[in-house]
Amino acid sequence: MNVYTTKRFEFWAAHRYWNPNWSKERNREVFGDDNQAALAPAYGFSAAHRLHSPSLSDEANRALYGKCDDPHGHGHNYVFEAVVAGPVDSETGMVVTRGELDAAATAIAADLDSRYLDAEVPAFREIVSTGENIVAYLWQRLYAALGNRLRRVKLWETPNNTFEITA
């Protein structure tokens, strides 16, 4: 699994081609059966963390993580985007229902919201709560709910720090 860290803001969206004035058959004839679409809503949560590796000395942690190694922690208003994509269901006209995606993503956001990640979320008791590890956690939880329809998860820790996993 590759995690990409970027320092730029990017807005991504995709759509499918479908003419609502045509029959299903005509749309398939023009656009094909493999008509794909993507949905990319964003979700948010606020959480605190401390970047500190137990395998490093206090001095090494301070040198590596700087102010983010503050023993009292610090917080962020995180935003994550969950991109699902795949063939469009001919009856619903959707790749996934917004309700299904929202249920999965909001449950994860609720589990992380208003938490000190390192102390209150079991997944981060053994690993450093870096943006790379947080986006990997989001990916694992979303993939469990959405399967191979999940194509990308992007996490904004700050407006300038983003982390991304793509399928």
C-alpha positions in Angstrom: 0.0 0.0 0.0 1.5 3.4 -1.0 0.7 6.5 0.9 1.4 9.8 -0.9 2.0 13.0 1.0 1.4 16.3 -0.8 1.6 20.0 0.2 -1.0 21.3 -2.2 -4.8 21.6 -2.3 -6.5 19.6 -4.9 -10.2 19.3 -5.7 -11.1 16.1 -7.5 -14.4 15.0 -8.9 -15.6 12.6 -11.6 -18.8 12.0 -13.4 -20.3 9.6 -15.8 -21.9 10.2 -19.1 -25.6 9.6 -19.2 -28.4 11.3 -21.1 -31.5 11.3 -19.0 -33.6 12.0 -22.1 -32.6 8.7 -23.7 -33.6 5.1 -22.9 -31.2 2.8 -21.0 -30.6 0.9 -24.2 -29.7 4.1 -26.1 -27.3 5.3 -23.3 -25.6 1.9 -23.3 -25.3 2.0 -27.1 -23.6 5.4 -27.0 -21.7 5.2 -23.7 -21.2 1.5 -23.3 -22.0 -1.0 -20.6 -18.9 -0.3 -18.6 -20.2 3.2 -17.8 -18.2 4.2 -14.8 -18.7 7.0 -12.3 -17.2 8.2 -9.1 -18.5 9.8 -5.9 -16.2 11.8 -3.7 -17.8 13.3 -0.6 -15.8 14.8 2.3 -16.2 14.1 6.0 -14.6 15.7 9.0 -13.6 15.0 12.6 -11.5 16.9 15.2 -8.9 15.0 17.2 -5.7 15.4 19.1 -2.5 13.4 18.9 1.2 13.4 19.7 3.8 12.4 17.2 6.1 10.2 19.4 7.6 6.8 18.7 8.2 4.6 21.7 11.1 3.0 19.8 13.0 6.3 19.8 14.6 8.2 22.6 12.9 11.5 23.8 15.8 13.4 22.1 15.3 11.6 18.9 11.6 12.1 18.9 12.0 15.9 19.5 14.6 16.0 16.7 12.3 14.1 14.3 8.8 15.5 15.2 9.7 18.9 16.6 6.7 20.7 18.1 4.4 17.8 17.2 6.1 15.8 20.0 4.6 18.0 22.7 3.7 15.7 25.6 0.3 17.4 25.9 -0.5 16.8 22.3 -2.1 19.1 19.8 -5.2 19.0 17.7 -6.4 19.2 14.1 -9.7 19.6 12.3 -9.3 16.7 9.9 -11.1 16.4 6.6 -11.1 13.2 4.6 -12.5 12.4 1.2 -13.6 8.9 0.3 -13.8 8.2 -3.4 -15.9 5.3 -4.6 -16.0 4.3 -8.2 -17.3 1.6 -10.4 -20.0 0.6 -12.8 -23.2 2.5 -12.6 -26.2 0.4 -11.5 -28.7 0.5 -14.3 -31.7 0.7 -11.9 -30.4 3.1 -9.3 -28.1 5.2 -11.6 -25.5 5.1 -8.8 -22.2 3.4 -8.0 -23.1 3.3 -4.3 -26.0 4.9 -2.5 -25.0 8.0 -0.7 -26.6 6.5 2.4 -24.3 3.5 2.4 -21.2 5.6 1.9 -22.3 8.2 4.5 -23.0 5.4 7.0 -19.5 3.9 6.7 -17.7 7.3 6.7 -19.7 9.0 9.5 -19.3 6.0 11.8 -15.5 6.2 11.4 -15.5 10.0 11.8 -17.6 9.5 15.0 -15.1 7.0 16.4 -12.3 9.5 16.0 -14.1 12.8 16.7 -13.1 14.6 19.9 -10.6 11.9 20.8 -6.9 11.9 21.8 -6.0 9.3 19.2 -2.9 7.9 20.9 -4.7 7.2 24.2 -8.3 6.6 23.1 -8.2 4.8 19.8 -6.7 1.3 20.1 -5.2 1.3 16.6 -2.9 4.2 17.5 -1.7 2.8 20.8 1.0 0.8 19.0 1.7 3.0 16.0 2.6 6.7 15.7 -0.5 8.7 14.7 1.1 10.3 11.7 -1.1 11.5 8.8 0.2 8.5 6.9 -1.0 6.1 9.5 -4.3 7.9 10.0 -5.1 7.7 6.3 -4.2 4.0 6.3 -6.6 3.5 9.2 -9.3 5.3 7.3 -8.6 3.2 4.2 -8.8 -0.1 6.1 -12.1 0.8 7.8 -13.7 2.1 4.7 -12.5 -0.8 2.6 -14.1 -3.2 5.1 -17.4 -1.5 4.5 -17.2 -0.6 0.7 -14.9 -3.3 -0.7 -13.2 -2.7 -4.1 -15.5 0.2 -4.9 -13.2 2.3 -2.7 -10.6 3.9 -5.0 -9.0 6.7 -2.9 -8.9 8.2 0.5 -7.4 11.6 1.0 -6.9 13.2 4.4 -6.3 16.9 5.1 -4.5 17.4 8.4 -4.1 21.1 7.7 -4.8 23.1 4.5 -1.2 22.4 3.5 -0.7 18.8 4.6 -2.5 16.1 2.8 -2.1 12.3 2.8 -3.6 10.0 0.2 -4.0 6.3 -0.6 -5.2 5.1 -3.9 -6.3 1.7 -5.0 
